[in-house]
Amino acid sequence: MTITASGPTRDAPPELALGFLTGGMIGVSLTSFIGGCVVERPLLIVTGVALPAAHGLALLLAGLPRRLRKAASVPRTALARVETLETDRGVPTDVPVRCELSVVPDGAPAFRVALRQEVHVSELADVRPGGVVVVTYPPDRPWKARIVRRPTPEWEARAAGARLDAAPGPVLWSDPEPGRAGGYLTLFGLLLGTAAALWLLRADLFGSRGHGSLPDLPGWVPFLRLWCAAWGAAALVGFVLSLAGLTKAQRTVRLTGRIVRVRPPRHGGSRHGGISVVVSYRDPVTGRDVTATNDGEHGEVITAAWEGREIGVDHPRGRPHAPRFSPRPEPPGRGLGKPSCAVFLLYAGLVALAAIEWGWPWALVGAGGPGALYAAVHLPGTVRARTARLADLAAMDAVPGRVVAVLKDVGVDQEDGTWTRITPVVSFTTRAGATVTAHCTEHLPDPAGAYGREVTVHHPPSDPARFTLDPAAERRGQGLDVLVNVLVTLVCGAAAAVGAALL
């Protein structure tokens, strides 16, 4: 059996069009339903309910042939070797596990697959790295493999006496690849659908009540007041906990670790987990040096590593055996993220109350004014970051490098169209003598065939992790953040000015 990346990709035009239409449908249906409730028009309420139902029915009918083909396929049973295993042993019965398997079918080439599945605690002894399990999978969709929890006596005997070798990559897995273009188009469709529905309902919503006023919404005012009270109380509790030093961030022990060994990646393997490293750090309680690896789920992914690099290590207070890593040491946190989010939701409720009781222009003033102020305050920092990056690009060292591996992950999206993610790994030695191994995801032509290719790597002497293969392209892209910041400032400022003029 040959595993190939075929079928529609995540960002194929049909997928993008479907995402746009879905977003537009959501915007139109929600606006129609809420608008119908406000202006008491049953037809709009029915439209808001019927549109999602019709959309779901259309998707159901369109996918019926594919589901029939799936139902007609006969699953295949095979033996598999457990390569990696991650478990959550805090669950008392069925334990969620994520494992990577080398599946060895009878009469067909072996392949690797990653899966998530719940396994009973009594079966964990059988599902262990290096062990052999029985799996079943559809022949045309091997990424749908599942561990057979109660195999037949024949397969159980075969698994007990089998000795399997690891299969080569790529790794197949069913986690959908996040597509930025599809998400942006869905959001754009939602906004466009909402704007279109509001435009069609403008006379009923705004025209009959006079300039700048909204319809009477007696049911919404108590709800919004309760909303503001609840989020205000949540924000107050969060800030009090922060002052008392009881937030999760303040109870986290943050240390600085150092990479003592870098494990070279295997060509054709998976990028899951990042660069495998061994980290050493000092336990502040015992004063002893602790050595740990980043295998499994241990915080952020390390995509650039070299011996001697300092990285961040943190663990909950009293649990030094559960370290989590970050690419850079992090200062102690105050745990103000959730209280700040509560303050934002409180403010949104206050703006909605002002718009209902004093007129809709207050919504433009309340939303646009702080948005413009926030963007304007951050604009100098964005400009400084751009200037600093341009200075780094101008002072970069150019050293020879080589692509030492090409990682390949193959997965399937929600419509069972496969996608392939290629991640080249480049290795280079800085002038200071540090050998850097890092994922290279930009500015490398034909990444799938880049194994063994010699490249020129440009990096700042102080931080080799910020390397690039094309400084000119990096310079051209540095103005985008500043442009977006300026546009946000102008749009929000214009909205606030229009609202102020209509008051």
Residue pairs with C-beta under 8 A, 6 or more apart in sequence:
1 105
1 108
1 109
1 111
1 139
1 142
2 109
3 111
3 142
3 170
3 172
3 410
5 410
5 418
5 419
5 420
6 418
7 416
7 417
7 418
8 14
8 15
8 413
8 415
8 417
9 15
9 413
9 417
9 418
9 419
10 176
10 177
10 179
10 182
10 413
10 417
10 419
11 179
11 181
11 182
12 417
15 179
15 182
15 413
15 415
15 417
16 181
16 182
16 185
19 182
19 183
19 185
19 186
19 189
20 185
20 186
20 188
20 189
21 55
21 189
22 55
22 186
22 189
23 185
23 186
23 187
23 188
23 189
23 190
23 191
23 192
23 193
24 189
24 190
24 192
24 193
24 196
25 51
25 52
25 55
25 189
25 193
26 52
26 189
26 190
26 193
27 189
27 190
27 191
27 192
27 193
27 194
27 195
27 196
27 197
28 51
28 193
28 194
28 196
28 197
29 47
29 48
29 49
29 51
29 52
30 48
30 194
31 48
31 193
31 194
31 197
31 198
31 201
32 44
32 45
32 47
32 48
32 51
32 197
32 201
33 44
33 45
33 47
33 48
33 49
34 48
35 41
35 44
35 197
35 198
35 201
35 204
35 205
36 42
36 43
36 44
36 45
36 46
36 47
36 48
37 45
38 205
38 215
38 217
39 201
39 204
39 205
39 215
41 204
44 201
63 415
66 415
66 416
70 138
70 141
73 138
73 139
73 140
73 141
74 139
75 136
75 137
75 138
75 139
76 105
76 136
76 137
76 138
76 139
77 134
77 135
77 136
77 148
77 151
77 155
78 103
78 104
78 105
78 106
78 134
78 135
78 136
78 137
79 103
79 104
79 132
79 133
79 134
79 135
79 155
79 158
79 159
79 162
79 164
80 101
80 102
80 103
80 104
80 113
80 132
80 133
80 134
80 135
80 145
80 147
80 164
81 101
81 102
81 104
81 130
81 131
81 132
81 164
81 165
81 166
81 167
82 99
82 100
82 101
82 127
82 128
82 129
82 130
82 131
82 132
82 133
83 99
83 100
83 101
83 102
83 112
83 129
83 166
84 99
84 100
84 129
84 295
84 296
85 97
85 98
85 99
85 127
85 128
85 129
86 97
86 98
86 99
86 296
86 297
87 95
87 96
87 97
87 119
87 124
88 95
88 96
88 97
89 95
89 121
91 121
92 121
93 120
93 121
94 118
94 119
94 120
94 121
95 118
95 119
95 120
95 121
95 124
96 116
96 117
96 118
97 116
97 117
97 118
97 119
97 124
97 127
98 114
98 115
98 116
98 297
99 114
99 115
99 117
99 127
99 147
100 112
100 113
100 114
100 171
100 270
100 272
101 112
101 113
101 114
101 115
101 133
101 135
101 145
102 110
102 111
102 112
102 164
102 165
102 166
102 167
103 110
103 111
103 112
103 113
103 135
103 137
103 142
103 145
103 167
104 110
104 164
104 167
110 164
110 165
110 167
110 168
111 142
111 167
111 172
112 166
112 167
112 168
112 169
112 170
112 171
112 172
112 270
113 137
113 142
113 143
113 145
113 171
113 172
113 173
114 171
114 172
114 173
114 175
114 270
114 272
115 143
115 145
115 146
115 147
115 173
115 174
117 146
117 147
119 127
119 147
119 149
120 149
123 149
126 133
127 133
127 147
132 159
132 160
132 162
132 163
132 164
133 147
133 148
133 159
134 147
134 148
134 151
134 155
134 156
134 158
134 159
135 145
135 146
135 147
135 148
136 145
136 146
136 148
137 143
137 144
137 145
137 146
138 144
141 412
141 416
142 172
143 172
143 173
143 174
143 410
143 411
143 412
143 418
144 174
144 412
148 155
151 159
168 268
169 266
169 268
169 269
169 270
169 407
169 408
170 268
170 270
170 408
170 409
170 410
170 420
171 269
171 270
171 272
171 408
171 409
171 410
172 410
172 411
172 412
173 270
173 272
173 409
173 410
173 411
174 411
174 412
175 411
176 411
176 412
176 413
176 414
177 411
177 413
177 419
177 421
198 205
205 214
205 215
206 213
206 214
206 360
208 215
209 215
211 502
212 359
212 360
212 361
212 502
212 503
213 359
213 360
214 355
214 356
214 359
214 360
217 356
220 352
220 356
221 353
221 356
221 357
224 349
224 352
224 353
224 356
225 353
227 345
227 349
228 346
228 349
228 350
228 353
231 342
231 343
231 345
231 346
231 349
232 342
232 346
234 338
234 339
234 342
235 339
235 340
235 342
235 343
235 346
237 339
238 247
238 335
238 336
238 338
238 339
238 342
239 336
239 339
241 247
241 335
242 250
242 334
242 335
242 336
242 339
247 333
247 334
247 335
247 336
248 335
249 332
249 333
249 334
249 335
249 337
250 332
250 333
250 334
250 335
251 316
251 317
252 314
252 315
252 316
252 317
252 333
253 284
253 314
253 315
253 316
253 317
253 320
254 312
254 313
254 314
254 329
254 330
254 331
254 332
254 333
255 281
255 282
255 284
255 312
255 313
255 314
255 329
256 281
256 310
256 311
256 312
256 313
256 329
257 279
257 280
257 281
257 310
257 311
257 312
257 313
257 325
258 279
258 280
258 281
258 308
258 309
258 310
258 311
259 277
259 278
259 279
259 305
259 306
259 307
259 308
259 309
259 311
260 278
260 279
260 280
260 291
260 307
261 277
261 278
261 307
262 275
262 276
262 277
262 278
262 305
262 306
262 307
262 435
262 437
263 275
263 276
263 277
263 278
264 404
264 405
264 427
264 437
265 275
265 276
265 404
265 405
265 407
265 425
265 437
266 405
267 404
267 405
267 406
267 451
268 405
268 406
268 407
268 408
269 405
269 407
269 408
270 407
270 408
270 409
271 407
271 409
271 421
271 423
271 439
272 409
273 294
273 295
273 296
273 301
274 294
274 301
274 302
274 303
274 439
275 302
275 303
275 304
275 305
275 425
275 437
275 438
275 439
276 293
276 294
276 295
277 293
277 294
277 302
277 305
278 291
278 292
278 293
279 291
279 292
279 293
279 294
279 311
279 313
279 323
279 325
280 289
280 290
280 291
281 289
281 290
281 292
281 313
281 323
282 288
282 289
282 290
283 289
283 290
283 320
285 320
290 320
290 323
292 298
292 323
294 302
294 325
298 323
298 324
298 325
299 314
299 323
299 324
299 325
299 326
300 324
300 325
300 326
300 327
302 311
302 325
302 327
303 327
303 438
303 439
303 465
304 327
304 436
304 437
304 438
304 439
304 464
304 465
304 467
305 436
305 437
305 438
306 430
306 434
306 435
306 436
306 437
306 464
307 434
307 435
308 434
309 434
309 465
310 328
310 329
311 325
311 326
311 327
311 328
311 329
312 325
312 326
312 327
312 328
312 329
312 330
313 323
313 324
313 325
313 326
314 323
314 324
314 326
314 330
315 321
315 322
315 323
315 324
316 322
327 465
347 366
347 370
350 366
351 362
351 363
351 366
351 367
352 363
354 362
354 363
354 366
355 361
355 362
355 363
355 366
359 502
359 503
361 498
361 499
361 500
361 502
361 503
362 499
362 503
363 499
364 495
364 496
364 498
364 499
364 502
365 496
365 499
365 500
365 503
366 499
367 492
367 495
367 496
368 491
368 492
368 493
368 494
368 495
368 496
368 497
368 498
368 499
369 492
369 496
371 488
371 492
371 495
371 496
372 488
372 489
372 490
372 492
372 493
372 496
375 485
375 488
375 489
375 492
376 489
376 493
378 485
379 482
379 485
379 486
379 489
382 481
382 482
382 485
383 482
385 481
386 478
386 479
386 481
386 482
389 474
389 478
390 475
390 478
392 460
392 466
393 458
393 468
393 471
393 474
393 475
395 460
395 461
396 458
396 459
396 460
396 461
396 468
396 471
397 430
397 431
397 458
397 459
397 460
397 461
398 456
398 457
398 458
399 428
399 429
399 430
399 431
399 456
399 457
399 459
400 428
400 454
400 455
400 456
400 457
401 426
401 427
401 428
401 454
401 455
401 456
401 457
402 426
402 427
402 428
402 452
402 453
402 454
402 455
403 424
403 425
403 426
403 427
403 440
403 444
403 450
403 451
403 452
403 453
403 455
404 425
404 426
404 427
404 437
405 424
405 425
405 451
406 422
406 423
406 424
406 425
406 447
406 448
406 450
406 451
407 422
407 423
407 424
407 425
407 439
408 420
408 421
408 422
408 423
408 448
409 420
409 421
409 423
410 418
410 419
410 420
410 421
411 418
411 419
411 421
412 418
412 419
413 419
422 447
422 448
423 439
423 440
423 441
423 447
424 439
424 440
424 441
424 444
424 447
424 450
424 451
425 437
425 438
425 439
425 440
426 437
426 438
426 440
426 444
426 455
426 457
426 469
427 435
427 436
427 437
427 438
428 435
428 436
428 457
428 459
428 464
428 467
429 435
429 436
430 436
430 459
430 461
430 464
431 461
432 461
434 464
436 459
436 464
436 465
436 467
438 464
438 465
438 467
440 447
440 469
442 468
442 469
442 470
442 473
443 468
443 469
443 470
443 473
444 450
444 455
444 469
455 469
456 469
457 467
457 468
457 469
458 467
458 468
458 469
458 471
459 466
459 467
459 468
460 466
468 474
